[in-house]
Amino acid sequence: MTKSICFALLSVVGAMSAATSVLANDFLSVVAHPDKVFIVDMDKRKIIKDFVVENSGATPIVSAVSPDAKYVYVLANGSQSVIKIDMSTGKNVLRLDMSQADERVWATWGMNLSPDGKTIAVYQNPVKHLRNEFKVQPTRIAFYDAETLKLKFTAPAPRQVSMVMYSTDGKKIFALGRNMYVFDAASGKQLDELPIQKWSQKEHFPPDALNVWYQYDNSQLMVAPYYVKLRNKAPASPETYQTGLMTLDLRKGELQMKDIEPTQTIYFSMAASPDHKRAYAVYNVLQSFDLENGGKPLKQLNLPHTFYSVVVSSDNKYVWIGGAGGDLLIYDAATLDKVGELKLPGNANMSNNSALRLFTVQ
């Protein structure tokens, strides 16, 4: 079966009604240096399509696939542009260059697609380029029509936001920064601020957390590591520094933070299993955690090199890791035994900017 025929089948499955839910396949959108997006069939463990991102800059950064699997949207060009790619032809059909002659606009990693596929939300860091100075402008979230890439409206947002995440019902946006900022998705109005830096100040110093990877699509549970110093422990105590789990339930809008172990291993990113029983972390190791038992660490495995990105298959059986180098590794979710490996063709390489993005076609 050729790649084109195989991917055509993907499109046919995507067009089927929800009533024919017997078939449900997991796929990965993988962005890679210098200008590639690869589509991986996770069930067959094969790369079935690759696209070129035109004028991508150093590397594509973030991708988001439409609910019908017809288009993939890619943040590229140093996070200054969004490119819309037709997934049946590979054609770059539309391009949004956010920077203008007198203003540069960077999104870093803050780009996402609404659950209904109609709106793209982009967190923007604008800077005016004047004749004799650069003038930093207020940060904002810009809302674009996903069909045309035309601007709908903008709304003010706090600084230092790394991710924008839609609630499962599409009514709210959660912006991850020094705290978790909650916005109305229809108007852009800020509704709430959930504490991260301000969490548990009597017992903890402000925690250190970094998360820029959209690895929750089939679980609707964002999970990320944080690192924190306890106020009530002696500096020399091995329990003074703690590693914790930060979780955001996108169905309920609930943010939780919980210390799980004295810090001894650095984790870069995490993903939860769709059944919310396990979480998995990667960097120089692959680590599993028991979410049903307070995030208790379960098993750790040394990795052949650094990895930045991790996702869990929708049947909860397999863990995929990538985001560094040119390989994707597959592990049994229960035992952490390695069960597979894929090599990206053409010497394509991922970086810590290059998260794996899982999407499911019913």
Secondary structure, DSSP 8 states (H G I E B T S, - for coil): --HHHHHHHHHHHHHS-TT-TT--EEEEEEEEBTTEEEEEETTTTEEEEEEE-TT-TT---EEEE-TTSSEEEEEETTTTEEEEEETTT--EEEEEE--BTTEEEE-TT-EEE-TTSSEEEEEEEEEEE-SS-EEE---EEEEEETTT--EEEEEE--SS--EEEE-TTSSEEEEESSSEEEEETTT--EEEEE-STTTTTTTB---EE-------TTT-EEEEEEEEEBTTS-TT-TTSEEEEEEEEETTTTEEEEEEEEES-S-EEEEEE-TTSSEEEEEESEEEEEEGGGTTEEEEEEE-SS---EEEE-TTS-EEEEESSBTEEEEEETTT--EEEEEE-GGG-BB-TT--EEEEEE-
